[in-house]
Amino acid sequence: LGFAVANRWEGFLILLAGDVELHLGEWHGHDPERTDGGFYLRVDDADAVYGPLRDGLERDGVLYLAPADGLTPAHTAELRARQAAGETLVRLHEIADKPWGTREFTVIDPGGNAVRVGHVPA
């Protein structure tokens, strides 16, 4: 598809093709029973995406707000119990500045995919 390796670390790979940047990697903070795969979306302003998404999920009564660094066993148990009780929830991880220089968040889409959204602050 014309992608070239831009960078790689253990468990993580960044590919580039023109303006398209694709991040592939392991995510150890996911819930393997609920998360099947994922991708990274680089945007100009992750906060501009996060705010309306969080507001909409909260307004719709489906927001499950999770820590930026992943689920603890207690969070996982709570989430599964609420879902088993019939609640429809969308897991949204808080936005945070990451040690690798991006500001990003993760949302788990209805198909169980981890969608990470971030930007490099100016």
C-alpha positions in Angstrom: 0.0 0.0 0.0 3.0 2.3 -0.2 3.7 2.6 3.5 7.3 2.9 4.7 8.6 2.3 8.2 9.0 5.7 9.9 9.9 4.4 13.3 9.8 1.2 15.4 10.2 0.2 19.0 9.6 -3.1 20.7 5.8 -3.8 20.3 5.2 -0.6 18.2 5.5 0.4 14.6 4.8 3.7 12.8 4.2 3.6 9.0 4.0 6.5 6.6 2.5 7.0 3.2 2.3 10.6 2.1 0.1 12.4 4.7 -1.2 9.1 6.2 0.4 7.9 9.4 -0.5 4.5 10.7 0.5 3.3 14.2 0.5 -0.4 15.0 1.3 -1.9 18.3 0.5 -3.8 21.5 -1.6 -2.2 24.2 -1.1 -3.8 27.5 -3.9 -1.8 29.3 -6.7 -3.3 27.2 -9.3 -5.8 28.2 -8.7 -8.8 26.0 -12.3 -9.9 26.3 -13.6 -6.6 25.0 -10.9 -5.2 22.8 -10.1 -7.0 19.5 -7.8 -4.7 17.7 -7.1 -1.0 17.2 -5.6 1.9 15.3 -4.2 5.3 16.0 -5.6 8.5 14.5 -3.3 11.5 14.5 -5.2 14.8 14.5 -4.4 18.5 14.8 -6.0 18.8 18.3 -7.0 15.7 20.3 -8.8 17.9 22.9 -11.1 19.2 20.2 -12.1 15.6 19.5 -12.2 14.4 23.1 -14.5 17.1 24.5 -17.4 16.6 22.2 -17.0 12.8 22.2 -17.1 12.7 26.0 -20.0 15.1 26.2 -22.0 13.1 23.6 -21.4 9.8 25.4 -22.3 11.3 28.7 -25.5 12.9 27.2 -26.4 9.5 25.7 -25.9 7.8 29.1 -23.3 5.3 27.7 -20.1 6.9 29.0 -17.7 4.6 31.0 -14.8 6.9 31.9 -11.6 5.0 32.4 -8.1 6.1 33.5 -5.7 7.2 30.8 -3.2 4.4 31.6 -5.7 1.5 31.3 -8.1 -0.5 33.4 -7.3 -1.9 36.8 -8.8 -5.3 37.8 -11.4 -3.4 39.8 -12.4 -1.3 36.7 -12.6 -4.4 34.6 -14.8 -6.1 37.1 -17.1 -3.1 37.4 -17.4 -2.7 33.6 -18.2 -6.3 33.1 -20.8 -6.4 35.9 -22.5 -3.3 34.5 -22.5 -4.7 31.0 -23.8 -8.1 32.3 -26.6 -6.2 33.9 -27.6 -4.9 30.5 -26.0 -1.5 30.4 -24.7 -0.4 27.0 -21.3 1.4 27.7 -18.6 3.0 25.6 -15.2 3.0 27.3 -13.5 6.3 27.0 -10.0 6.7 28.5 -9.2 10.1 29.9 -7.0 12.4 27.7 -3.4 12.7 28.9 0.0 13.9 27.9 2.1 10.8 27.2 5.8 10.4 28.0 6.6 9.9 24.3 5.5 13.5 23.5 1.8 13.2 22.4 -1.5 14.2 23.9 -3.9 11.4 23.4 -6.9 9.3 24.5 -8.4 6.0 23.7 -12.0 5.0 23.0 -13.2 1.4 22.6 -15.6 1.4 19.7 -18.8 -0.8 19.7 -16.9 -3.5 17.7 -14.3 -3.8 20.5 -11.5 -2.0 18.8 -9.2 0.4 20.6 -9.2 3.7 18.7 -6.4 6.0 20.0 -6.6 9.7 19.0 -3.7 12.1 19.6 -1.6 15.0 18.5 1.9 16.3 19.0 1.7 19.5 21.0 3.3 22.6 19.5 
